[in-house]
Amino acid sequence: CSSHALNLCVMATSKISSVSNMWTVLREVSMFFDNSPKRQQQLESTISETTDGSKKRKLVSLCRTRWVQRHAALVTFSELFPAVLTTFELIANNRGSWNADTCGMASSLLRSITDFQFLSTFVVVSNIMLYMQGLCVSLQQKSLDVLRA
């Protein structure tokens, strides 16, 4: 379908190293919390303390082929960024009962998400994906008219 063709075109942008690296970091951050109920609980606790009114309690996992879901992942990450940052700082500084591997991973991911290259790429890709999401949703409608999409 047209939406799939658009997704394939967008996937080609992932060959740009900074974009590819940004998606890799986002995937690693999401997996860091998804793979441990204790880490996820710490993130949820930090979200409650640092964000006002956010109903989101979990990062969105990245889908390899669904770019609309990737946009949702970017929006959620952006909204929860202060809580993610604080959680990584807490874990990296071993405030709690974290093992050395977890502290090391948190420290590494903290450096990655505060890197200028990551942040600038994240902002650019987020803005592009904002436009792509609307187009992608339009292309998935049953009454598809390419001229109107």
SEFI-298560 format. One line per field, with one value per residue: residue in three letters; x, y, z of N, C-alpha, C in turn. Coordinates in Angstrom, 3 decimals. Example, Ala and Ser with C-alpha at 12.3 -4.5 7.8 and 13.67 -1.06 7.14 Angstrom:
2
res	ala; ser
n.east	13.190; 12.850
n.north	-5.690; -2.250
n.up	7.800; 7.080
ca.east	12.300; 13.670
ca.north	-4.500; -1.060
ca.up	7.800; 7.140
c.east	13.200; 12.900
c.north	-3.300; 0.030
c.up	7.800; 7.870
//
This chain:
149
res	cys; ser; ser; his; ala; leu; asn; leu; cys; val; met; ala; thr; ser; lys; ile; ser; ser; val; ser; asn; met; trp; thr; val; leu; arg; glu; val; ser; met; phe; phe; asp; asn; ser; pro; lys; arg; gln; gln; gln; leu; glu; ser; thr; ile; ser; glu; thr; thr; asp; gly; ser; lys; lys; arg; lys; leu; val; ser; leu; cys; arg; thr; arg; trp; val; gln; arg; his; ala; ala; leu; val; thr; phe; ser; glu; leu; phe; pro; ala; val; leu; thr; thr; phe; glu; leu; ile; ala; asn; asn; arg; gly; ser; trp; asn; ala; asp; thr; cys; gly; met; ala; ser; ser; leu; leu; arg; ser; ile; thr; asp; phe; gln; phe; leu; ser; thr; phe; val; val; val; ser; asn; ile; met; leu; tyr; met; gln; gly; leu; cys; val; ser; leu; gln; gln; lys; ser; leu; asp; val; leu; arg; ala
n.east	0.831; 0.272; 1.082; 2.920; 4.897; 5.728; 6.746; 8.949; 10.519; 11.107; 12.534; 14.898; 16.236; 17.387; 19.865; 21.573; 24.110; 23.867; 21.115; 20.540; 22.057; 20.649; 18.145; 19.046; 19.984; 17.563; 16.150; 17.751; 17.444; 14.694; 14.618; 16.223; 14.566; 12.287; 13.213; 13.477; 11.596; 12.116; 13.667; 11.798; 9.836; 11.209; 11.475; 8.747; 8.111; 9.769; 8.677; 6.188; 7.032; 8.326; 6.907; 4.111; 0.870; 1.156; 0.004; 1.341; 3.325; 5.261; 7.861; 7.556; 8.027; 10.206; 9.135; 10.225; 9.207; 6.866; 6.263; 4.533; 4.171; 6.752; 6.840; 5.115; 6.722; 8.809; 7.451; 6.555; 9.020; 10.129; 8.315; 8.682; 11.332; 12.676; 12.166; 13.302; 15.971; 16.516; 16.058; 18.099; 20.288; 19.897; 20.183; 22.729; 24.346; 24.101; 22.019; 20.248; 19.569; 21.316; 22.950; 26.389; 26.550; 24.082; 24.288; 26.439; 25.365; 23.287; 24.732; 26.143; 23.994; 22.918; 24.942; 24.707; 22.090; 22.315; 24.073; 25.127; 24.904; 23.022; 20.779; 20.299; 19.773; 17.556; 15.652; 15.382; 14.524; 12.178; 10.586; 10.325; 9.036; 6.605; 5.211; 5.243; 3.655; 0.963; 0.639; 1.107; -1.034; -3.143; -2.658; -3.401; -6.114; -9.330; -10.650; -8.690; -7.086; -4.609; -3.924; -5.137; -3.919
n.north	-1.179; 2.364; 3.637; 1.830; 1.992; 4.604; 4.262; 2.623; 4.413; 6.276; 4.630; 4.433; 6.714; 5.998; 5.137; 7.161; 8.021; 9.486; 9.492; 6.767; 6.085; 7.539; 6.197; 3.728; 4.341; 5.172; 2.759; 1.171; 2.531; 2.182; -0.636; -0.983; -0.255; -1.842; -4.451; -4.928; -5.139; -3.785; -1.552; -0.329; 0.260; 2.148; 4.178; 4.815; 5.779; 8.024; 9.465; 10.111; 11.879; 13.932; 14.878; 16.796; 15.920; 14.058; 11.226; 9.153; 6.384; 4.756; 4.110; 4.047; 1.215; 0.738; 0.051; -1.825; -1.455; 0.099; 3.294; 5.178; 4.358; 4.771; 7.514; 7.970; 6.891; 8.761; 11.090; 10.314; 9.777; 12.332; 13.711; 12.368; 12.768; 14.385; 12.780; 10.340; 11.097; 11.868; 9.404; 7.806; 9.199; 8.734; 5.928; 5.561; 6.827; 5.094; 5.234; 3.557; 0.066; -1.001; -3.086; -3.344; -3.614; -2.599; 0.034; 0.879; 0.614; 2.474; 4.831; 4.968; 5.168; 7.554; 9.374; 9.057; 10.025; 12.664; 13.704; 16.042; 15.498; 13.400; 14.714; 16.884; 15.516; 14.073; 16.139; 17.174; 14.876; 14.314; 16.546; 16.179; 13.706; 14.406; 15.630; 13.453; 11.568; 12.446; 12.307; 9.589; 8.394; 9.420; 8.115; 5.554; 5.393; 4.135; 5.358; 6.288; 8.919; 9.913; 12.465; 14.038; 13.258
n.up	0.000; -0.187; 2.154; 3.182; 1.225; 1.670; 4.255; 3.645; 2.210; 4.206; 5.900; 4.528; 5.272; 7.599; 7.083; 7.369; 9.499; 11.983; 12.394; 12.466; 14.736; 16.673; 16.703; 17.604; 20.199; 21.386; 21.242; 22.934; 25.370; 25.823; 26.004; 28.254; 30.378; 29.841; 30.176; 32.861; 35.675; 38.073; 37.307; 35.644; 37.514; 39.050; 37.129; 36.737; 39.275; 39.365; 37.249; 38.339; 40.305; 38.902; 36.662; 35.707; 35.603; 33.513; 31.897; 30.921; 31.607; 30.757; 28.408; 24.842; 22.882; 20.094; 16.852; 14.106; 11.564; 11.566; 11.225; 12.210; 14.804; 15.660; 15.697; 17.838; 19.815; 19.848; 20.679; 23.221; 24.491; 24.438; 26.085; 28.494; 28.996; 31.083; 33.356; 32.602; 32.383; 35.071; 36.333; 35.206; 36.292; 39.047; 39.159; 37.992; 39.850; 41.842; 43.737; 45.663; 45.487; 43.303; 40.924; 39.734; 36.919; 36.037; 36.978; 35.412; 32.792; 32.971; 33.348; 30.922; 29.074; 29.969; 29.270; 26.511; 25.884; 26.508; 24.808; 22.352; 19.572; 19.546; 20.728; 18.943; 16.552; 17.391; 17.772; 15.146; 13.687; 15.106; 14.450; 11.674; 11.656; 12.745; 10.652; 8.916; 10.200; 9.984; 7.196; 6.763; 8.173; 6.673; 4.256; 4.872; 4.922; 3.904; 1.814; -0.078; -1.602; -3.475; -4.255; -2.336; 0.021
ca.east	0.000; 1.009; 1.692; 4.091; 5.919; 6.252; 7.581; 10.215; 11.311; 11.585; 13.555; 16.155; 16.933; 18.109; 21.237; 22.355; 24.649; 23.334; 19.737; 20.644; 22.531; 19.573; 17.181; 19.696; 19.965; 16.175; 15.825; 18.469; 16.799; 13.425; 14.907; 16.771; 13.439; 11.392; 13.796; 13.604; 10.488; 12.649; 14.026; 10.545; 9.194; 11.948; 11.079; 7.374; 8.183; 10.373; 7.683; 5.201; 7.644; 8.900; 6.035; 2.795; -0.274; 1.395; -0.616; 2.265; 4.154; 6.186; 8.333; 7.006; 9.055; 10.317; 8.807; 11.159; 8.558; 5.720; 6.788; 3.572; 4.505; 8.018; 6.502; 4.593; 7.881; 9.518; 6.637; 6.591; 10.368; 10.271; 7.505; 9.225; 12.782; 13.200; 12.089; 14.308; 17.256; 16.634; 16.163; 19.462; 21.198; 19.729; 20.746; 24.171; 24.997; 23.799; 21.111; 19.358; 20.303; 21.558; 24.219; 27.388; 26.200; 22.964; 24.834; 27.251; 24.473; 22.582; 25.710; 26.389; 22.799; 22.815; 25.856; 24.177; 20.897; 22.658; 25.031; 24.593; 24.542; 21.761; 19.697; 19.986; 19.134; 16.234; 14.761; 15.126; 13.710; 10.851; 9.838; 10.003; 8.057; 5.324; 4.565; 5.108; 2.567; -0.292; 0.628; 1.001; -2.407; -3.981; -2.442; -3.981; -7.576; -9.964; -10.982; -7.413; -6.918; -3.219; -3.848; -5.586; -3.048
ca.north	0.000; 3.633; 3.906; 0.965; 2.578; 5.759; 3.722; 2.157; 5.611; 6.835; 3.713; 4.730; 7.771; 5.397; 4.861; 8.306; 7.504; 10.143; 9.031; 5.376; 6.081; 8.020; 5.106; 2.698; 4.810; 5.108; 1.334; 0.708; 3.143; 1.486; -2.003; -0.885; -0.259; -2.973; -5.732; -5.023; -4.533; -2.881; -0.304; 0.282; 0.815; 3.373; 5.180; 5.232; 6.588; 9.300; 10.167; 10.675; 12.979; 15.003; 15.400; 17.225; 15.561; 13.091; 9.922; 8.149; 5.783; 3.822; 4.487; 3.239; 0.446; 1.051; -0.981; -1.693; -1.122; 1.001; 4.614; 5.918; 3.988; 5.430; 8.897; 7.890; 6.669; 10.036; 12.000; 9.828; 9.995; 13.778; 14.074; 11.738; 12.976; 14.765; 11.630; 9.364; 11.678; 11.757; 7.975; 7.386; 9.799; 7.997; 4.578; 5.672; 7.202; 3.970; 5.592; 2.408; -1.214; -1.359; -3.783; -2.582; -3.619; -1.677; 1.388; 1.160; 0.824; 3.743; 5.895; 5.008; 5.698; 8.960; 10.113; 9.003; 10.862; 14.070; 14.045; 17.040; 14.844; 12.692; 15.671; 17.634; 14.573; 13.780; 17.275; 17.232; 13.722; 14.486; 17.511; 15.542; 12.641; 15.050; 15.746; 12.110; 10.842; 12.838; 11.765; 8.128; 8.090; 9.712; 7.082; 4.291; 5.460; 3.320; 6.223; 6.899; 9.762; 10.329; 13.921; 14.657; 12.850
ca.up	0.000; -0.264; 3.451; 3.279; 0.352; 2.405; 5.336; 3.062; 1.892; 5.464; 6.416; 3.841; 6.011; 8.718; 6.671; 7.839; 10.764; 13.174; 12.560; 12.897; 16.124; 17.537; 16.864; 18.431; 21.590; 21.860; 21.433; 24.126; 26.541; 26.006; 26.471; 29.606; 31.310; 29.544; 30.586; 34.311; 36.417; 39.099; 36.632; 35.192; 38.706; 39.389; 36.151; 37.034; 40.490; 38.992; 36.426; 39.267; 41.047; 38.076; 35.613; 36.164; 34.800; 32.450; 32.118; 30.393; 32.660; 30.130; 27.087; 23.753; 22.186; 18.675; 15.881; 12.995; 10.298; 11.707; 11.511; 13.038; 16.173; 15.980; 16.066; 19.207; 20.691; 19.961; 21.485; 24.604; 25.013; 24.657; 27.246; 29.708; 29.037; 32.409; 34.272; 32.153; 32.772; 36.525; 36.675; 34.884; 37.283; 40.309; 39.033; 37.727; 41.111; 42.734; 44.828; 45.743; 45.495; 41.905; 40.722; 38.979; 35.491; 35.847; 37.153; 34.224; 31.645; 33.181; 33.118; 29.480; 28.412; 30.368; 28.382; 25.145; 25.675; 26.735; 23.766; 21.429; 18.304; 19.786; 20.967; 17.723; 15.630; 17.946; 17.496; 13.703; 13.302; 15.717; 13.644; 10.398; 11.902; 13.004; 9.341; 8.334; 10.843; 9.361; 5.845; 6.862; 8.577; 5.505; 3.235; 5.307; 4.889; 2.884; 0.662; -0.376; -2.773; -3.355; -4.398; -1.101; 1.123
c.east	0.881; 1.725; 2.960; 5.228; 6.554; 7.170; 8.935; 11.125; 11.908; 12.679; 14.904; 16.929; 17.735; 19.527; 22.158; 22.808; 24.054; 21.895; 19.727; 21.079; 21.439; 18.547; 17.757; 19.665; 18.546; 15.745; 16.483; 17.850; 15.497; 13.647; 15.461; 15.648; 12.509; 11.901; 13.929; 12.420; 10.970; 13.020; 12.771; 9.816; 9.886; 11.580; 9.678; 7.325; 8.731; 9.421; 6.656; 5.736; 8.018; 7.977; 4.672; 1.736; -0.037; 0.771; 0.296; 3.173; 5.233; 6.606; 7.721; 8.159; 9.041; 9.980; 9.695; 10.494; 7.431; 6.188; 5.820; 3.855; 5.832; 7.777; 5.966; 5.732; 8.656; 8.761; 6.692; 7.960; 10.578; 9.525; 8.110; 10.727; 13.299; 13.200; 13.111; 15.689; 17.499; 16.803; 17.554; 20.469; 21.113; 20.409; 22.262; 24.944; 24.703; 23.010; 20.022; 20.202; 20.500; 22.898; 25.120; 27.056; 25.090; 23.443; 25.650; 26.407; 23.751; 23.508; 25.983; 25.199; 22.578; 23.713; 25.296; 23.018; 21.153; 23.706; 24.394; 24.121; 23.206; 20.609; 19.316; 19.306; 17.723; 15.242; 14.406; 14.208; 12.302; 9.991; 9.444; 8.907; 6.676; 4.539; 4.300; 3.924; 1.230; -0.428; 0.423; -0.421; -3.352; -3.863; -3.043; -5.508; -8.115; -10.263; -9.750; -7.468; -5.532; -3.090; -4.255; -4.666; -1.990
c.north	1.251; 3.959; 3.072; 1.519; 3.793; 5.296; 3.266; 3.341; 6.219; 5.948; 3.979; 5.831; 7.204; 5.005; 6.032; 7.967; 8.172; 9.714; 7.593; 5.274; 6.534; 6.910; 4.006; 3.094; 4.729; 3.662; 0.806; 1.274; 2.417; 0.073; -2.004; -0.960; -1.456; -4.294; -5.902; -4.355; -3.531; -1.524; 0.434; 0.929; 2.112; 4.494; 5.708; 6.125; 7.975; 10.121; 10.838; 11.899; 14.173; 15.572; 15.737; 16.782; 14.569; 11.757; 8.793; 7.678; 4.873; 4.370; 3.553; 2.526; 0.790; -0.161; -0.753; -1.207; -0.110; 2.373; 5.468; 5.617; 4.628; 6.882; 8.926; 7.694; 7.969; 11.011; 11.602; 10.074; 11.474; 14.212; 13.555; 11.975; 13.407; 13.594; 10.565; 9.824; 11.514; 10.305; 7.453; 7.949; 9.060; 6.635; 4.653; 6.026; 6.203; 4.400; 4.533; 1.158; -1.723; -2.071; -2.966; -2.522; -2.621; -0.237; 1.801; 1.426; 2.160; 4.917; 6.076; 5.603; 7.167; 9.829; 10.161; 9.961; 12.341; 14.557; 15.015; 16.408; 14.121; 13.684; 16.439; 16.740; 14.251; 14.893; 17.326; 16.092; 13.829; 15.437; 16.926; 14.497; 13.207; 15.189; 14.373; 11.367; 11.170; 12.270; 10.261; 7.708; 8.331; 8.628; 5.736; 4.287; 4.651; 4.136; 7.009; 7.685; 10.369; 11.840; 14.641; 14.340; 13.900
c.up	0.000; 1.040; 3.634; 2.408; 1.019; 3.534; 4.811; 2.701; 3.161; 6.055; 5.772; 4.562; 7.174; 8.342; 7.006; 9.255; 12.000; 13.452; 13.066; 14.357; 17.088; 17.778; 17.752; 19.901; 22.151; 22.120; 22.705; 25.405; 26.856; 26.562; 27.899; 30.634; 31.092; 30.121; 32.090; 34.996; 37.475; 38.486; 36.178; 36.369; 39.136; 38.424; 36.450; 38.275; 40.176; 38.132; 37.332; 39.992; 40.177; 37.014; 36.194; 35.163; 33.684; 32.813; 31.637; 31.517; 32.092; 28.773; 26.049; 23.060; 20.706; 17.823; 14.662; 11.719; 10.407; 12.163; 12.293; 14.508; 16.591; 16.374; 17.492; 20.203; 20.902; 20.856; 22.959; 25.229; 25.332; 25.917; 28.549; 29.882; 30.415; 33.398; 33.900; 32.586; 34.273; 36.958; 36.377; 35.883; 38.614; 40.248; 38.846; 38.985; 42.217; 43.965; 44.883; 45.718; 44.069; 41.785; 39.791; 37.492; 35.198; 35.984; 35.932; 32.997; 31.766; 32.905; 31.626; 28.726; 28.759; 29.486; 26.960; 24.924; 25.958; 25.733; 22.763; 20.124; 18.444; 19.894; 19.703; 16.693; 16.091; 17.605; 16.012; 13.271; 13.885; 14.897; 12.287; 10.590; 12.215; 11.701; 8.726; 8.932; 10.191; 7.957; 5.865; 7.232; 7.398; 4.443; 3.619; 5.264; 3.716; 1.631; 0.244; -1.684; -2.639; -3.460; -3.125; 0.079; 1.326
//
